[in-house]
Each structure stands twice: as structure tokens, then as C-alpha cells.
Amino acid sequence: MLRTTEQKRKYIQATRSQNYQASLKLEGITTTAQTTQQSKAEILQKYKKYSQPES
């Protein structure tokens, strides 16, 4: 039984992730089993690199 708020939060986070992966699989979208956790700044930096006009 989940007793603390922290336990509930971790359970919900894990379940949400599993459900999302299952939904992708049902739609025929393949993903890697390991998802990397990137910070918001890292993600923004990645997409800024692609949005820069080439000279």
C-alpha cells in the first residue's frame, strides 16, 4: 500500500510512463527501451542548433 505522498508520486510517474510507452506501441511507433532524462536547457540547446540558418 502506498503510504506517503512521495511513494504515490513515484508510482504515478512510473505508471504514466508505462502507459505512454504502451500507447506508442499500440500506434505502431517503436521507441528505445531506455529514455534519457535531459534538462530543459539541454533540449532547447539541441533544437536551437537545428533552427540556426546555415550561412
C-alpha distance matrix in Angstrom:
0.0 3.8 6.1 9.4 11.7 12.6 9.3 9.4 13.1 13.0 10.8 13.3 16.2 15.6 15.2 18.2 20.2 19.5 20.6 23.6 24.7 24.4 26.5 29.1 29.4 30.0 32.7 34.3 33.7 33.2 31.5 30.9 27.6 27.6 27.7 29.1 28.0 31.1 31.7 33.3 36.6 36.7 36.1 38.8 41.2 40.8 41.8 44.5 46.1 46.5 47.7 50.6 53.9 55.8 59.3
3.8 0.0 3.8 6.1 8.0 8.9 5.9 5.9 9.6 9.9 8.4 10.7 13.5 13.6 13.6 16.2 18.3 18.3 19.4 22.0 23.4 23.7 25.5 27.9 28.6 29.4 31.8 33.5 32.6 32.1 30.1 29.5 26.4 26.0 25.6 26.8 25.3 28.2 28.6 30.1 33.3 33.6 33.1 35.7 38.1 37.9 38.9 41.5 43.2 43.7 44.8 47.6 51.0 53.0 56.4
6.1 3.8 0.0 3.8 6.9 8.5 6.8 7.5 10.8 11.8 11.3 13.3 15.8 16.4 16.8 19.1 21.2 21.6 22.7 25.1 26.6 27.1 28.8 31.1 32.0 32.9 35.1 36.8 35.8 35.3 33.1 32.4 29.4 28.6 28.1 28.9 27.0 29.7 29.6 31.1 34.2 34.8 34.6 36.9 39.3 39.5 40.5 42.9 44.7 45.5 46.4 49.1 52.6 54.6 57.9
9.4 6.1 3.8 0.0 3.8 5.3 5.3 6.4 8.7 10.1 10.8 12.5 14.4 15.7 16.7 18.4 20.3 21.4 22.6 24.5 26.1 27.1 28.6 30.6 31.9 33.0 34.9 36.6 35.2 34.7 32.3 31.5 28.7 27.5 26.6 26.9 24.7 27.1 26.7 28.2 31.1 31.9 31.9 34.1 36.5 36.9 38.0 40.1 42.1 43.0 43.8 46.4 49.9 52.0 55.2
11.7 8.0 6.9 3.8 0.0 3.8 5.5 5.1 6.1 8.7 9.8 10.5 12.2 14.3 15.2 16.2 18.3 20.0 20.8 22.3 24.4 25.6 26.6 28.6 30.3 31.3 32.9 34.8 33.2 33.0 30.5 30.0 27.5 26.2 24.8 25.1 22.6 24.7 24.1 25.2 28.3 29.3 29.1 31.1 33.6 34.2 35.1 37.1 39.3 40.1 40.7 43.3 46.9 49.1 52.3
12.6 8.9 8.5 5.3 3.8 0.0 3.8 5.4 5.0 6.2 8.6 9.9 10.6 12.3 14.2 15.3 16.7 18.5 19.9 21.2 22.8 24.4 25.8 27.3 28.9 30.3 31.9 33.4 31.6 31.0 28.3 27.5 24.8 23.3 22.0 22.0 19.6 21.8 21.4 22.9 25.9 26.6 26.7 28.9 31.2 31.7 32.8 34.9 36.8 37.8 38.7 41.2 44.8 46.8 50.0
9.3 5.9 6.8 5.3 5.5 3.8 0.0 3.8 5.5 5.2 6.1 8.6 9.9 10.7 12.2 14.2 15.5 16.6 18.2 20.0 21.3 22.5 24.3 26.0 27.2 28.6 30.5 32.0 30.4 29.7 27.2 26.3 23.4 22.3 21.5 22.1 20.2 23.0 23.1 24.8 27.9 28.2 28.1 30.6 32.8 32.9 34.1 36.5 38.2 39.0 40.1 42.7 46.2 48.2 51.4
9.4 5.9 7.5 6.4 5.1 5.4 3.8 0.0 3.8 5.5 5.1 6.1 8.5 9.9 10.5 12.0 14.2 15.3 16.2 18.1 20.0 20.9 22.2 24.3 25.7 26.7 28.5 30.3 29.0 28.8 26.5 26.2 23.5 22.7 21.6 22.5 20.6 23.3 23.3 24.5 27.9 28.4 27.8 30.1 32.7 32.7 33.5 36.0 37.9 38.4 39.3 42.1 45.5 47.6 51.0
13.1 9.6 10.8 8.7 6.1 5.0 5.5 3.8 0.0 3.8 5.5 5.2 6.1 8.6 9.9 10.5 12.3 14.3 15.3 16.5 18.5 20.0 21.0 22.7 24.5 25.7 27.1 28.9 27.2 27.0 24.5 24.2 21.8 20.6 19.1 19.6 17.4 19.8 19.7 20.7 24.1 24.7 24.1 26.4 29.0 29.1 29.9 32.3 34.3 34.8 35.7 38.4 41.9 44.0 47.3
13.0 9.9 11.8 10.1 8.7 6.2 5.2 5.5 3.8 0.0 3.8 5.5 5.1 6.2 8.5 9.9 10.7 12.3 14.2 15.4 16.7 18.4 20.0 21.4 22.8 24.5 26.1 27.4 25.6 24.9 22.3 21.5 18.8 17.6 16.5 17.2 15.4 18.3 18.8 20.4 23.7 23.7 23.3 26.0 28.3 28.1 29.2 31.8 33.4 34.0 35.2 37.9 41.4 43.2 46.6
10.8 8.4 11.3 10.8 9.8 8.6 6.1 5.1 5.5 3.8 0.0 3.8 5.5 5.2 6.1 8.5 10.0 10.6 12.1 14.2 15.5 16.4 18.2 20.1 21.1 22.4 24.4 26.0 24.6 24.1 21.9 21.5 18.6 18.2 17.5 18.9 17.6 20.7 21.6 23.0 26.5 26.3 25.5 28.3 30.7 30.1 31.0 33.8 35.4 35.7 36.9 39.8 43.2 45.0 48.5
13.3 10.7 13.3 12.5 10.5 9.9 8.6 6.1 5.2 5.5 3.8 0.0 3.8 5.5 5.1 5.9 8.5 9.8 10.3 12.1 14.2 15.2 16.2 18.3 19.9 20.8 22.5 24.4 23.0 23.1 21.1 21.2 18.8 18.5 17.2 18.7 17.3 20.0 20.6 21.5 25.1 25.2 23.9 26.5 29.2 28.7 29.2 32.0 33.8 33.9 34.8 37.9 41.1 43.2 46.7
16.2 13.5 15.8 14.4 12.2 10.6 9.9 8.5 6.1 5.1 5.5 3.8 0.0 3.8 5.5 5.2 6.3 8.7 10.0 10.7 12.5 14.3 15.4 16.8 18.6 20.1 21.4 23.0 21.1 20.9 18.5 18.4 16.2 15.4 13.8 15.0 13.5 16.2 17.0 18.1 21.6 21.5 20.4 23.1 25.6 25.1 25.8 28.6 30.3 30.5 31.6 34.5 37.8 39.8 43.3
15.6 13.6 16.4 15.7 14.3 12.3 10.7 9.9 8.6 6.2 5.2 5.5 3.8 0.0 3.8 5.5 5.2 6.2 8.7 10.0 10.7 12.4 14.3 15.6 16.7 18.5 20.3 21.4 19.8 19.1 16.7 16.3 13.6 13.3 12.5 14.4 13.7 17.0 18.5 20.0 23.4 22.8 21.6 24.7 26.9 26.0 26.9 30.0 31.3 31.3 32.8 35.8 39.0 40.7 44.2
15.2 13.6 16.8 16.7 15.2 14.2 12.2 10.5 9.9 8.5 6.1 5.1 5.5 3.8 0.0 3.8 5.4 5.1 6.1 8.5 9.9 10.5 12.2 14.3 15.3 16.4 18.4 20.1 19.0 18.8 17.1 17.4 14.9 15.4 14.8 17.1 16.7 19.8 21.3 22.3 25.9 25.3 23.7 26.6 29.1 28.0 28.5 31.7 33.1 32.8 34.1 37.3 40.3 42.1 45.8
18.2 16.2 19.1 18.4 16.2 15.3 14.2 12.0 10.5 9.9 8.5 5.9 5.2 5.5 3.8 0.0 3.8 5.5 5.1 6.1 8.7 9.9 10.5 12.4 14.3 15.3 16.6 18.6 17.2 17.5 15.9 16.7 14.9 15.2 13.8 16.0 15.3 17.9 19.2 19.7 23.4 23.0 21.1 23.7 26.5 25.4 25.5 28.7 30.4 29.9 31.0 34.3 37.2 39.2 42.8
20.2 18.3 21.2 20.3 18.3 16.7 15.5 14.2 12.3 10.7 10.0 8.5 6.3 5.2 5.4 3.8 0.0 3.8 5.4 5.1 6.2 8.6 9.9 10.7 12.4 14.4 15.6 16.8 15.0 14.7 12.6 13.0 11.2 11.4 10.1 12.6 12.5 15.4 17.3 18.2 21.7 20.7 18.9 21.9 24.3 22.9 23.4 26.7 28.0 27.5 29.0 32.2 35.2 36.9 40.5
19.5 18.3 21.6 21.4 20.0 18.5 16.6 15.3 14.3 12.3 10.6 9.8 8.7 6.2 5.1 5.5 3.8 0.0 3.8 5.5 5.2 6.2 8.6 10.0 10.6 12.4 14.4 15.5 14.3 13.9 12.3 12.9 10.6 11.9 11.7 14.8 15.4 18.5 20.7 21.8 25.2 23.9 22.1 25.2 27.5 25.7 26.2 29.7 30.7 30.0 31.7 34.9 37.8 39.3 43.0
20.6 19.4 22.7 22.6 20.8 19.9 18.2 16.2 15.3 14.2 12.1 10.3 10.0 8.7 6.1 5.1 5.4 3.8 0.0 3.8 5.5 5.0 6.1 8.7 9.8 10.5 12.4 14.3 13.7 14.2 13.5 14.9 13.4 14.9 14.2 17.3 17.7 20.4 22.3 22.8 26.3 25.4 23.1 25.9 28.5 26.7 26.7 30.2 31.5 30.4 31.8 35.2 37.9 39.6 43.3
23.6 22.0 25.1 24.5 22.3 21.2 20.0 18.1 16.5 15.4 14.2 12.1 10.7 10.0 8.5 6.1 5.1 5.5 3.8 0.0 3.8 5.4 5.1 6.3 8.7 9.9 10.7 12.6 11.2 12.0 11.0 12.9 12.2 13.5 12.1 15.1 15.5 17.8 19.8 20.0 23.4 22.4 19.9 22.5 25.1 23.3 23.1 26.6 27.9 26.7 28.0 31.5 34.1 35.9 39.6
24.7 23.4 26.6 26.1 24.4 22.8 21.3 20.0 18.5 16.7 15.5 14.2 12.5 10.7 9.9 8.7 6.2 5.2 5.5 3.8 0.0 3.8 5.4 5.2 6.3 8.7 10.0 10.7 9.2 9.0 8.0 9.7 8.9 10.9 10.4 13.9 15.2 17.8 20.4 21.1 24.2 22.6 20.2 23.3 25.4 23.1 23.3 27.0 27.8 26.6 28.3 31.7 34.2 35.6 39.4
24.4 23.7 27.1 27.1 25.6 24.4 22.5 20.9 20.0 18.4 16.4 15.2 14.3 12.4 10.5 9.9 8.6 6.2 5.0 5.4 3.8 0.0 3.8 5.4 5.0 6.2 8.7 9.9 9.8 10.2 10.4 12.4 11.4 14.0 14.0 17.6 19.0 21.6 24.1 24.7 27.9 26.4 23.9 26.8 29.0 26.7 26.7 30.4 31.2 29.7 31.4 34.9 37.2 38.6 42.4
26.5 25.5 28.8 28.6 26.6 25.8 24.3 22.2 21.0 20.0 18.2 16.2 15.4 14.3 12.2 10.5 9.9 8.6 6.1 5.1 5.4 3.8 0.0 3.8 5.4 5.1 6.3 8.8 8.7 10.5 11.2 14.0 13.8 16.1 15.4 18.7 19.8 21.9 24.1 24.1 27.4 26.1 23.3 25.8 28.3 26.0 25.4 29.1 30.1 28.4 29.7 33.3 35.5 37.1 40.9
29.1 27.9 31.1 30.6 28.6 27.3 26.0 24.3 22.7 21.4 20.1 18.3 16.8 15.6 14.3 12.4 10.7 10.0 8.7 6.3 5.2 5.4 3.8 0.0 3.8 5.4 5.1 6.4 5.2 7.1 8.0 11.2 11.9 14.2 13.5 16.8 18.4 20.2 22.7 22.7 25.7 24.1 21.1 23.7 25.9 23.3 22.8 26.5 27.3 25.4 27.0 30.5 32.6 34.0 37.8
29.4 28.6 32.0 31.9 30.3 28.9 27.2 25.7 24.5 22.8 21.1 19.9 18.6 16.7 15.3 14.3 12.4 10.6 9.8 8.7 6.3 5.0 5.4 3.8 0.0 3.8 5.4 5.1 5.5 6.2 8.1 11.0 11.4 14.5 14.7 18.3 20.3 22.5 25.3 25.7 28.6 26.6 23.9 26.8 28.7 25.9 25.6 29.4 29.8 27.9 29.8 33.2 35.2 36.3 40.1
30.0 29.4 32.9 33.0 31.3 30.3 28.6 26.7 25.7 24.5 22.4 20.8 20.1 18.5 16.4 15.3 14.4 12.4 10.5 9.9 8.7 6.2 5.1 5.4 3.8 0.0 3.8 5.4 7.5 9.5 11.8 14.8 15.1 18.1 18.2 21.7 23.4 25.5 28.0 28.1 31.1 29.5 26.6 29.1 31.3 28.6 27.9 31.7 32.3 30.2 31.7 35.3 37.1 38.4 42.2
32.7 31.8 35.1 34.9 32.9 31.9 30.5 28.5 27.1 26.1 24.4 22.5 21.4 20.3 18.4 16.6 15.6 14.4 12.4 10.7 10.0 8.7 6.3 5.1 5.4 3.8 0.0 3.8 5.6 8.8 11.4 14.9 16.1 18.8 18.3 21.5 23.2 24.8 27.2 26.9 29.7 28.1 25.0 27.2 29.4 26.6 25.6 29.2 29.9 27.5 28.9 32.5 34.1 35.4 39.2
34.3 33.5 36.8 36.6 34.8 33.4 32.0 30.3 28.9 27.4 26.0 24.4 23.0 21.4 20.1 18.6 16.8 15.5 14.3 12.6 10.7 9.9 8.8 6.4 5.1 5.4 3.8 0.0 3.8 6.3 9.7 13.1 14.7 17.6 17.7 20.9 23.2 24.8 27.6 27.5 30.1 28.1 25.1 27.5 29.2 26.1 25.4 29.2 29.3 26.9 28.7 32.1 33.6 34.5 38.3
33.7 32.6 35.8 35.2 33.2 31.6 30.4 29.0 27.2 25.6 24.6 23.0 21.1 19.8 19.0 17.2 15.0 14.3 13.7 11.2 9.2 9.8 8.7 5.2 5.5 7.5 5.6 3.8 0.0 3.8 6.5 10.2 12.3 14.8 14.5 17.5 19.8 21.2 24.0 24.0 26.5 24.3 21.4 23.9 25.5 22.4 21.9 25.6 25.7 23.5 25.4 28.8 30.4 31.4 35.2
33.2 32.1 35.3 34.7 33.0 31.0 29.7 28.8 27.0 24.9 24.1 23.1 20.9 19.1 18.8 17.5 14.7 13.9 14.2 12.0 9.0 10.2 10.5 7.1 6.2 9.5 8.8 6.3 3.8 0.0 3.8 7.0 9.3 12.0 12.4 15.5 18.3 20.0 23.2 23.8 26.0 23.5 20.9 23.8 25.1 21.8 21.9 25.7 25.4 23.5 25.9 29.0 30.8 31.5 35.2
31.5 30.1 33.1 32.3 30.5 28.3 27.2 26.5 24.5 22.3 21.9 21.1 18.5 16.7 17.1 15.9 12.6 12.3 13.5 11.0 8.0 10.4 11.2 8.0 8.1 11.8 11.4 9.7 6.5 3.8 0.0 3.8 6.4 8.5 8.7 11.8 14.6 16.5 19.8 20.7 22.9 20.3 18.0 21.2 22.3 19.2 19.8 23.5 23.3 21.9 24.4 27.4 29.6 30.3 34.0
30.9 29.5 32.4 31.5 30.0 27.5 26.3 26.2 24.2 21.5 21.5 21.2 18.4 16.3 17.4 16.7 13.0 12.9 14.9 12.9 9.7 12.4 14.0 11.2 11.0 14.8 14.9 13.1 10.2 7.0 3.8 0.0 3.8 5.4 6.8 9.8 13.1 15.3 18.8 20.4 22.4 19.5 17.8 21.3 22.0 19.1 20.3 23.9 23.4 22.5 25.3 28.0 30.4 30.9 34.4
27.6 26.4 29.4 28.7 27.5 24.8 23.4 23.5 21.8 18.8 18.6 18.8 16.2 13.6 14.9 14.9 11.2 10.6 13.4 12.2 8.9 11.4 13.8 11.9 11.4 15.1 16.1 14.7 12.3 9.3 6.4 3.8 0.0 3.8 6.4 9.8 12.8 15.7 19.2 21.1 23.4 20.7 19.4 23.0 23.9 21.3 22.8 26.3 26.0 25.4 28.2 30.8 33.5 34.1 37.6
27.6 26.0 28.6 27.5 26.2 23.3 22.3 22.7 20.6 17.6 18.2 18.5 15.4 13.3 15.4 15.2 11.4 11.9 14.9 13.5 10.9 14.0 16.1 14.2 14.5 18.1 18.8 17.6 14.8 12.0 8.5 5.4 3.8 0.0 3.8 6.4 9.5 12.5 16.0 18.4 20.4 17.7 16.8 20.6 21.3 19.0 20.9 24.2 23.9 23.8 26.6 29.0 31.9 32.5 36.0
27.7 25.6 28.1 26.6 24.8 22.0 21.5 21.6 19.1 16.5 17.5 17.2 13.8 12.5 14.8 13.8 10.1 11.7 14.2 12.1 10.4 14.0 15.4 13.5 14.7 18.2 18.3 17.7 14.5 12.4 8.7 6.8 6.4 3.8 0.0 3.7 6.5 9.3 12.7 14.8 17.0 14.5 13.4 17.2 18.2 16.1 17.8 21.1 21.2 21.2 23.7 26.2 29.3 30.2 33.7
29.1 26.8 28.9 26.9 25.1 22.0 22.1 22.5 19.6 17.2 18.9 18.7 15.0 14.4 17.1 16.0 12.6 14.8 17.3 15.1 13.9 17.6 18.7 16.8 18.3 21.7 21.5 20.9 17.5 15.5 11.8 9.8 9.8 6.4 3.7 0.0 3.8 6.1 9.8 12.3 14.1 11.4 11.0 14.8 15.5 13.8 16.0 19.0 19.0 19.6 22.1 24.3 27.6 28.5 31.8
28.0 25.3 27.0 24.7 22.6 19.6 20.2 20.6 17.4 15.4 17.6 17.3 13.5 13.7 16.7 15.3 12.5 15.4 17.7 15.5 15.2 19.0 19.8 18.4 20.3 23.4 23.2 23.2 19.8 18.3 14.6 13.1 12.8 9.5 6.5 3.8 0.0 3.8 6.7 9.5 11.7 9.8 9.8 13.4 14.4 13.6 15.8 18.4 19.0 20.0 22.0 24.2 27.7 28.9 32.2
31.1 28.2 29.7 27.1 24.7 21.8 23.0 23.3 19.8 18.3 20.7 20.0 16.2 17.0 19.8 17.9 15.4 18.5 20.4 17.8 17.8 21.6 21.9 20.2 22.5 25.5 24.8 24.8 21.2 20.0 16.5 15.3 15.7 12.5 9.3 6.1 3.8 0.0 3.7 6.5 8.1 6.0 6.5 9.9 10.8 10.4 12.7 14.9 15.8 17.1 18.9 20.9 24.5 25.9 29.0
31.7 28.6 29.6 26.7 24.1 21.4 23.1 23.3 19.7 18.8 21.6 20.6 17.0 18.5 21.3 19.2 17.3 20.7 22.3 19.8 20.4 24.1 24.1 22.7 25.3 28.0 27.2 27.6 24.0 23.2 19.8 18.8 19.2 16.0 12.7 9.8 6.7 3.7 0.0 3.8 5.4 5.2 6.4 8.7 10.0 10.9 12.9 14.3 15.8 17.6 18.8 20.6 24.3 26.0 28.9
33.3 30.1 31.1 28.2 25.2 22.9 24.8 24.5 20.7 20.4 23.0 21.5 18.1 20.0 22.3 19.7 18.2 21.8 22.8 20.0 21.1 24.7 24.1 22.7 25.7 28.1 26.9 27.5 24.0 23.8 20.7 20.4 21.1 18.4 14.8 12.3 9.5 6.5 3.8 0.0 3.8 5.5 5.2 6.2 8.6 10.0 10.9 12.2 14.4 16.0 16.5 18.5 22.2 24.3 27.3
36.6 33.3 34.2 31.1 28.3 25.9 27.9 27.9 24.1 23.7 26.5 25.1 21.6 23.4 25.9 23.4 21.7 25.2 26.3 23.4 24.2 27.9 27.4 25.7 28.6 31.1 29.7 30.1 26.5 26.0 22.9 22.4 23.4 20.4 17.0 14.1 11.7 8.1 5.4 3.8 0.0 3.8 5.5 5.1 6.1 8.6 10.1 10.3 12.3 14.7 15.2 16.4 20.2 22.2 24.8
36.7 33.6 34.8 31.9 29.3 26.6 28.2 28.4 24.7 23.7 26.3 25.2 21.5 22.8 25.3 23.0 20.7 23.9 25.4 22.4 22.6 26.4 26.1 24.1 26.6 29.5 28.1 28.1 24.3 23.5 20.3 19.5 20.7 17.7 14.5 11.4 9.8 6.0 5.2 5.5 3.8 0.0 3.8 5.5 5.1 6.2 8.9 9.9 10.9 13.1 14.5 15.8 19.6 21.0 23.9
36.1 33.1 34.6 31.9 29.1 26.7 28.1 27.8 24.1 23.3 25.5 23.9 20.4 21.6 23.7 21.1 18.9 22.1 23.1 19.9 20.2 23.9 23.3 21.1 23.9 26.6 25.0 25.1 21.4 20.9 18.0 17.8 19.4 16.8 13.4 11.0 9.8 6.5 6.4 5.2 5.5 3.8 0.0 3.8 5.4 5.2 6.5 8.7 10.2 11.4 12.7 14.8 18.4 20.2 23.4
38.8 35.7 36.9 34.1 31.1 28.9 30.6 30.1 26.4 26.0 28.3 26.5 23.1 24.7 26.6 23.7 21.9 25.2 25.9 22.5 23.3 26.8 25.8 23.7 26.8 29.1 27.2 27.5 23.9 23.8 21.2 21.3 23.0 20.6 17.2 14.8 13.4 9.9 8.7 6.2 5.1 5.5 3.8 0.0 3.8 5.4 5.3 6.0 8.6 10.2 10.4 12.3 16.0 18.2 21.2
41.2 38.1 39.3 36.5 33.6 31.2 32.8 32.7 29.0 28.3 30.7 29.2 25.6 26.9 29.1 26.5 24.3 27.5 28.5 25.1 25.4 29.0 28.3 25.9 28.7 31.3 29.4 29.2 25.5 25.1 22.3 22.0 23.9 21.3 18.2 15.5 14.4 10.8 10.0 8.6 6.1 5.1 5.4 3.8 0.0 3.8 5.5 5.1 6.3 9.0 10.0 10.8 14.7 16.3 19.1
40.8 37.9 39.5 36.9 34.2 31.7 32.9 32.7 29.1 28.1 30.1 28.7 25.1 26.0 28.0 25.4 22.9 25.7 26.7 23.3 23.1 26.7 26.0 23.3 25.9 28.6 26.6 26.1 22.4 21.8 19.2 19.1 21.3 19.0 16.1 13.8 13.6 10.4 10.9 10.0 8.6 6.2 5.2 5.4 3.8 0.0 3.8 5.6 5.4 7.0 9.2 10.7 14.2 15.5 18.7
41.8 38.9 40.5 38.0 35.1 32.8 34.1 33.5 29.9 29.2 31.0 29.2 25.8 26.9 28.5 25.5 23.4 26.2 26.7 23.1 23.3 26.7 25.4 22.8 25.6 27.9 25.6 25.4 21.9 21.9 19.8 20.3 22.8 20.9 17.8 16.0 15.8 12.7 12.9 10.9 10.1 8.9 6.5 5.3 5.5 3.8 0.0 3.8 5.2 5.2 6.3 8.9 12.2 14.1 17.5
44.5 41.5 42.9 40.1 37.1 34.9 36.5 36.0 32.3 31.8 33.8 32.0 28.6 30.0 31.7 28.7 26.7 29.7 30.2 26.6 27.0 30.4 29.1 26.5 29.4 31.7 29.2 29.2 25.6 25.7 23.5 23.9 26.3 24.2 21.1 19.0 18.4 14.9 14.3 12.2 10.3 9.9 8.7 6.0 5.1 5.6 3.8 0.0 3.8 5.4 5.0 6.3 10.0 12.3 15.2
46.1 43.2 44.7 42.1 39.3 36.8 38.2 37.9 34.3 33.4 35.4 33.8 30.3 31.3 33.1 30.4 28.0 30.7 31.5 27.9 27.8 31.2 30.1 27.3 29.8 32.3 29.9 29.3 25.7 25.4 23.3 23.4 26.0 23.9 21.2 19.0 19.0 15.8 15.8 14.4 12.3 10.9 10.2 8.6 6.3 5.4 5.2 3.8 0.0 3.8 5.6 5.7 9.1 10.2 13.3
46.5 43.7 45.5 43.0 40.1 37.8 39.0 38.4 34.8 34.0 35.7 33.9 30.5 31.3 32.8 29.9 27.5 30.0 30.4 26.7 26.6 29.7 28.4 25.4 27.9 30.2 27.5 26.9 23.5 23.5 21.9 22.5 25.4 23.8 21.2 19.6 20.0 17.1 17.6 16.0 14.7 13.1 11.4 10.2 9.0 7.0 5.2 5.4 3.8 0.0 3.8 5.6 8.1 9.4 13.0
47.7 44.8 46.4 43.8 40.7 38.7 40.1 39.3 35.7 35.2 36.9 34.8 31.6 32.8 34.1 31.0 29.0 31.7 31.8 28.0 28.3 31.4 29.7 27.0 29.8 31.7 28.9 28.7 25.4 25.9 24.4 25.3 28.2 26.6 23.7 22.1 22.0 18.9 18.8 16.5 15.2 14.5 12.7 10.4 10.0 9.2 6.3 5.0 5.6 3.8 0.0 3.8 6.3 9.0 12.4
50.6 47.6 49.1 46.4 43.3 41.2 42.7 42.1 38.4 37.9 39.8 37.9 34.5 35.8 37.3 34.3 32.2 34.9 35.2 31.5 31.7 34.9 33.3 30.5 33.2 35.3 32.5 32.1 28.8 29.0 27.4 28.0 30.8 29.0 26.2 24.3 24.2 20.9 20.6 18.5 16.4 15.8 14.8 12.3 10.8 10.7 8.9 6.3 5.7 5.6 3.8 0.0 3.8 6.3 9.2
53.9 51.0 52.6 49.9 46.9 44.8 46.2 45.5 41.9 41.4 43.2 41.1 37.8 39.0 40.3 37.2 35.2 37.8 37.9 34.1 34.2 37.2 35.5 32.6 35.2 37.1 34.1 33.6 30.4 30.8 29.6 30.4 33.5 31.9 29.3 27.6 27.7 24.5 24.3 22.2 20.2 19.6 18.4 16.0 14.7 14.2 12.2 10.0 9.1 8.1 6.3 3.8 0.0 3.8 6.4
55.8 53.0 54.6 52.0 49.1 46.8 48.2 47.6 44.0 43.2 45.0 43.2 39.8 40.7 42.1 39.2 36.9 39.3 39.6 35.9 35.6 38.6 37.1 34.0 36.3 38.4 35.4 34.5 31.4 31.5 30.3 30.9 34.1 32.5 30.2 28.5 28.9 25.9 26.0 24.3 22.2 21.0 20.2 18.2 16.3 15.5 14.1 12.3 10.2 9.4 9.0 6.3 3.8 0.0 3.8
59.3 56.4 57.9 55.2 52.3 50.0 51.4 51.0 47.3 46.6 48.5 46.7 43.3 44.2 45.8 42.8 40.5 43.0 43.3 39.6 39.4 42.4 40.9 37.8 40.1 42.2 39.2 38.3 35.2 35.2 34.0 34.4 37.6 36.0 33.7 31.8 32.2 29.0 28.9 27.3 24.8 23.9 23.4 21.2 19.1 18.7 17.5 15.2 13.3 13.0 12.4 9.2 6.4 3.8 0.0
